[in-house]
Amino acid sequence: WYQRRVRGQEVVDQAQERRIVSELTDDKTAVECCQFFLRDHQFLVEPACGATLSAIYTGKMSEYLGEETPGTSPIVVVVCGGATVDIDTLSGLATKFDTDTKLERHYPLEEMRL
């Protein structure tokens, strides 16, 4: 218990020292970003992860970084697996939200350092 408490305090301390940005995205965009990630990396993720990926795929990351543009330093996105989603579920969500997978990605895959 003590060790978890110390680590928890470290997280709180780091959060207070760093700039934290909180952003909302809608379900449709999250599902579209899951589809982009599946297409780009052949890795299925659930919409909660797609919400995180939307910062990259929609170009919001450049707004967060300001002068520090992608390509000048690494960007790390933690990608969780698709434990609660399969291709049929993702297809069903895409139909439900009428996703437009022609949404332009802000950073073409070729320009992203992977």
MORAMO-V62090 format. One record per residue. N is the residue number from 1. RES is the residue in three letters. OMEGA is omega in degrees with one decimal (NA if undefined). BURIAL is # if it has 9 or more other C-alpha atoms within 8 Angstrom, else .. Layout:
n-><N;N>
res-><RES;RES>
omega-><OMEGA;OMEGA>
burial-><BURIAL;BURIAL>
This chain:
n-><1;2;3;4;5;6;7;8;9;10;11;12;13;14;15;16;17;18;19;20;21;22;23;24;25;26;27;28;29;30;31;32;33;34;35;36;37;38;39;40;41;42;43;44;45;46;47;48;49;50;51;52;53;54;55;56;57;58;59;60;61;62;63;64;65;66;67;68;69;70;71;72;73;74;75;76;77;78;79;80;81;82;83;84;85;86;87;88;89;90;91;92;93;94;95;96;97;98;99;100;101;102;103;104;105;106;107;108;109;110;111;112;113;114>
res-><TRP;TYR;GLN;ARG;ARG;VAL;ARG;GLY;GLN;GLU;VAL;VAL;ASP;GLN;ALA;GLN;GLU;ARG;ARG;ILE;VAL;SER;GLU;LEU;THR;ASP;ASP;LYS;THR;ALA;VAL;GLU;CYS;CYS;GLN;PHE;PHE;LEU;ARG;ASP;HIS;GLN;PHE;LEU;VAL;GLU;PRO;ALA;CYS;GLY;ALA;THR;LEU;SER;ALA;ILE;TYR;THR;GLY;LYS;MET;SER;GLU;TYR;LEU;GLY;GLU;GLU;THR;PRO;GLY;THR;SER;PRO;ILE;VAL;VAL;VAL;VAL;CYS;GLY;GLY;ALA;THR;VAL;ASP;ILE;ASP;THR;LEU;SER;GLY;LEU;ALA;THR;LYS;PHE;ASP;THR;ASP;THR;LYS;LEU;GLU;ARG;HIS;TYR;PRO;LEU;GLU;GLU;MET;ARG;LEU>
omega-><-178.2;-178.7;177.4;-179.8;178.9;179.0;177.3;178.5;176.8;178.8;178.7;179.6;-179.9;179.2;179.2;-179.6;-174.5;176.5;179.1;179.8;176.9;-176.2;176.2;172.5;-179.5;-176.6;-178.9;-179.7;178.4;179.8;177.2;-179.2;172.1;179.4;177.3;-177.4;176.3;179.3;-174.9;-171.8;-178.6;-179.5;-176.5;178.0;-179.7;-176.4;176.1;175.5;177.0;177.2;176.8;180.0;-178.6;176.9;179.0;-172.8;-179.1;179.7;179.1;-178.6;179.3;175.3;-179.8;-174.8;-178.9;-178.0;179.0;-176.0;177.0;-176.7;178.5;176.1;-177.6;172.3;-179.4;175.4;178.8;-176.7;177.5;-177.9;-177.8;-176.6;-176.8;-179.2;171.4;-174.6;178.5;178.1;179.1;177.3;177.5;177.7;178.4;177.0;-179.3;-176.8;178.4;-175.9;176.5;-175.4;173.8;176.7;-179.0;172.6;-177.7;179.5;176.8;-177.0;-177.1;-177.5;-179.1;174.2;-178.0;NA>
burial-><.;.;.;.;.;.;.;.;.;.;.;.;.;.;#;.;.;.;.;.;.;.;.;.;.;.;#;#;#;#;#;#;#;#;#;#;#;#;.;.;.;.;.;#;#;#;#;.;#;#;#;#;#;#;#;#;#;#;#;#;#;#;.;.;.;.;.;.;#;#;.;.;.;.;.;.;.;.;.;.;.;#;.;.;#;.;.;.;.;#;.;.;#;#;.;.;.;.;#;.;.;.;.;.;.;.;#;.;.;.;.;#;.;.>
